[in-house]
């Protein structure tokens, strides 16, 4: 485990397949579009989220917005706070299969998560961690 400026833990998933960090959510602002999310076998396409002070506000999606809202609205705690920034490094994984623990490691991908991040050194407490 490496430490960056004593406030952020950078974690490396072994065998080397992904690096990830629990970002400080204060001041995390901007808009992101997720091309494709597969959760519980359902597709969410082009989900657009606005982050303000680390909190995700849904804007729109081409498909599956209701599924996103249902999962987040039924979670508790810091369910909408940015929890993780990860980069996939596995050259043997090149396409999504619908299983998050594999999909998040696709070579060249960047992903964000919302919800709980206590297991990676963060402070968000929620029953949801959604990559």
C-alpha positions, -999 to 999 in steps of 0.1 A, spaced: 0 0 0 14 34 -9 4 67 7 -1 99 -12 3 132 7 -7 113 39 -44 117 32 -52 92 4 -44 55 4 -37 41 -31 -46 5 -32 -35 -21 -57 -56 -51 -63 -34 -83 -68 -27 -99 -91 -22 -66 -107 -55 -59 -124 -66 -25 -110 -55 4 -89 -81 24 -69 -83 51 -43 -110 65 -20 -111 102 -31 -118 130 -7 -153 140 -17 -152 176 -6 -148 197 -37 -154 168 -60 -175 184 -87 -183 178 -123 -203 158 -147 -196 122 -158 -213 99 -183 -211 61 -178 -213 44 -212 -227 11 -199 -234 -3 -164 -248 -38 -158 -262 -43 -124 -284 -72 -113 -285 -82 -150 -301 -49 -160 -284 -24 -184 -280 13 -177 -269 31 -208 -252 66 -209 -260 74 -173 -251 110 -167 -244 122 -132 -236 156 -118 -212 155 -88 -215 185 -64 -193 184 -32 -190 147 -39 -227 139 -41 -240 123 -73 -272 138 -87 -287 118 -116 -293 139 -148 -305 114 -174 -298 81 -190 -307 66 -225 -318 34 -208 -322 22 -172 -325 54 -152 -354 39 -132 -331 10 -121 -304 34 -110 -328 54 -90 -344 24 -74 -311 10 -62 -299 43 -48 -332 53 -32 -334 20 -14 -299 22 0 -290 40 33 -262 62 46 -237 79 22 -252 61 -8 -247 90 -32 -212 101 -22 -182 94 -44 -164 64 -30 -138 52 -54 -117 61 -84 -103 30 -101 -83 22 -132 -84 -12 -149 -51 -27 -158 -58 -63 -168 -47 -69 -204 -66 -102 -206 -100 -85 -199 -111 -66 -229 -149 -65 -228 -177 -64 -202 -193 -96 -191 -218 -82 -166 -199 -91 -135 -186 -60 -117 -155 -76 -101 -143 -85 -136 -157 -56 -156 -139 -30 -134 -105 -45 -143 -109 -41 -181 -76 -27 -194 -77 10 -200 -110 17 -182 -116 42 -155 -145 38 -131 -161 56 -102 -181 42 -74 -206 57 -50 -215 46 -15 -194 29 11 -156 31 10 -146 23 46 -128 -9 35 -104 11 13 -96 38 39 -125 62 33 -151 76 56 -184 69 37 -208 46 55 -235 30 35 -250 -4 27 -243 4 -10 -209 3 -28 -216 6 -65 -188 6 -91 
